[in-house]
Amino acid sequence: MLRDVDLDVLPGEVHALAGENGAGKSTLMNIAGGVVQADSGRIVWDGRPVTVSNPRAGQDLGISFVHQELALVPQLSIAENVFLGRLPSRGKGLRVVKWDELRERARELLADLGHQVDPRQPVEELSIGEQQLVEIARALACVSRLIIMDEPTAPLSRRETERLFEVTRRLRNRGVSVIYITHRLNEIYTLADRVTVLRDGRAIATAAVSEMPPDQLVRHMVGRELSQDPGEPPQSVQPEVMLQVNGLGRGRDFRDVSLQVRRGEIVALAGLVGAGRTEVLESIFGVSPADAGQIIVEDREVTIRTPGDAIRSGIALVPDDRKGKGLMLGASVRTNMVLAWQRQFMIHSRRETAGAERMIAELRVRTRGTERPVAELSGGNQQKVVLAKWLLAEAKIVLLDEPTRGVDVGAKAEIYALIRGLAERGAAILFASSEMEEVLRLADRVIVMHRGRMSGELSREQMSDERIMHLATELKSNERPH
């Protein structure tokens, strides 16, 4: 819901839009892009009122939208997705697609984003990070004067993020305006010229980034003081090994992965996009079983061919794509929370409702009731529902893939506290994250991967941004920048 929101964007500026999940950022941009229609107010473009009745009308004006939720056709190639609806063609009447031109232009756009790919490759074979780059390339393929980017770096590696920043700055220098929605405060101060903060559907403040210190920005976003420090990692690590993986491998995805996670320990998997982190976690959980190696849970070797096998072994997975992999969006909050509960013959509705209500209160899930569709919740609250599912199931080993992707600063601090709480209660935590700050704040140890292999392991005392990146890129000591 939005109420009396004013927003102005200048030619050739990067204008950040900040606020907690549910503040109205995406709704406002969906109105600007023609995805939904406003009940009141007006849009002024080039000094004249306009009606943006649908996304195509927005594109005709020169407005492109890179959505947070991917909007690609998985079965089509990269090139076809980049130019979907605008395929270069020749002839009259029955037109023929210029395939060579199509592929070459797509290749050039993605190369400009720092990604060398075969434009004939189907999108469904790409990682989420690579698919996001295709989305951005599609927006760049339009002759756009305003590009709206909704959390564009959420699935990207640091290198891809820096490349996107370079492209965004070049767009700004050419006079193209960018509205940049992000929960990552450092991105606002790295890239944006001005920032507008929304809270509860209202515009709270607009200012030059240089005139709004980070603590003030956070206060505007959440309406209260908020510590950005999630606290020290738990000190209750116990010697008992809960999860041990020996020589795990699967085709070309990853090879010879061996690791241990102890009771009460939080271990991070770090690396660039495509390093194999997600594949390792999904293999341990049985989504795509390994074809080599061994998984041991509490000193007992287990065979995990399906997620059901993993759940019976006490293993949980919070996936990187909560909407596509972690939730049934059309089902209620209660149904999603009790999915992993071990039922016996009968469904005990009262017991399940009581459990869901307890999780809602404990995790501070913002919802109008246990029977509301989970699709109505903000991203941060949806992530809490996924975590609640495994809390109710009393999982002993919790795997988390990008646990705070697309989550606002307030919900992120709460999720950090939940992860630490799981470890303090004796769970073994193995998580993958592209956010270096998240790794450094949460992890007791970090295992770094590079191109499907483990390239190194660091204790908390050894961890640093620089050391992790050297291992993630396999940069030798004599190659390090001075």
Number of C-alpha atoms within 10 A of each C-alpha: 11 18 13 9 13 13 11 9 15 13 15 19 22 26 27 28 27 28 27 26 24 21 23 23 26 19 18 22 20 19 18 25 26 20 18 16 16 16 8 8 10 13 17 12 12 9 7 7 10 14 14 23 16 16 19 15 16 22 21 13 18 17 24 27 27 23 19 19 15 12 12 20 14 14 13 16 19 32 28 24 25 30 19 14 8 12 17 16 14 11 8 7 6 8 10 12 13 12 15 9 14 20 20 13 18 25 22 16 22 24 13 15 22 18 16 12 15 15 22 16 15 17 22 15 13 16 13 19 18 22 22 24 24 27 24 23 25 24 22 19 16 17 15 20 19 28 26 25 24 22 20 23 25 22 26 21 20 17 12 20 18 15 16 20 17 16 16 22 20 13 21 18 13 12 15 21 24 28 21 23 26 26 23 17 15 11 16 22 17 10 18 22 16 22 25 24 22 26 21 19 18 17 23 15 14 19 14 13 20 12 11 16 10 15 13 13 20 23 12 21 26 20 13 11 12 14 11 12 9 16 13 11 22 18 12 13 19 14 11 13 17 24 25 18 18 15 14 21 23 19 10 9 17 23 21 16 20 17 16 15 25 23 23 28 29 28 25 28 26 28 30 22 24 20 22 23 30 21 21 24 24 20 23 26 25 21 17 17 20 25 13 15 15 19 21 17 19 15 12 12 13 14 15 22 17 15 20 15 15 23 22 13 20 18 25 27 27 23 23 20 18 20 17 11 11 19 25 17 17 13 14 18 31 26 22 23 29 22 17 20 15 11 10 7 6 6 9 10 11 9 10 19 18 13 18 25 18 14 21 22 10 11 18 13 22 15 17 11 14 20 14 16 19 25 16 16 20 20 22 25 23 25 27 23 27 22 25 26 27 24 20 19 19 17 22 25 28 26 24 24 24 21 26 22 22 25 24 24 24 20 21 22 18 16 22 20 17 18 21 24 15 23 25 19 12 18 26 28 26 25 26 27 25 23 19 17 11 18 24 18 15 23 24 22 22 25 24 27 27 21 20 22 18 24 18 17 18 17 13 15 8 11 17 15 11 11 15 25 17 18 21 22 16 16 13 9 9 7 9 9 6 4
